[in-house]
Amino acid sequence: MSADKNNSIFIKCACEGEGMGIDYDSSDGYYYFSYWSYGLSNRKMSWRDKIRYCWQVWKGKPFNDELMLTKDQASKLENFLLLCRNKEAQEDG
């Protein structure tokens, strides 16, 4: 997958402990969702955890998991998010 800067976004979690990256690859038509954790918690990372994390960065995939969506699936997600946002706006106003 080759991610163009214009086809990528990173959204931090409100807790600022995690985040989600979204990339769109026009060559295969898929949206890639990756879930990141920053290692922020109430415990320190062990040396083993630090090395494992560095290894994941070295390999180019330092995220926890990834989900691929087709254009149709991305549209479903978009519609769901807009529906929820509009419903909440109607309840507030």
Secondary structure, 3 states (H helix, E strand, C coil): CCCCHHHEEEEECCCCCEEEEEEEECCCCEEEEEEEECCCCCCCCCHHHHHHHHHHHHHCCCCCEEEEECHHHHHHHHHHHHHHHHHHHHHHC
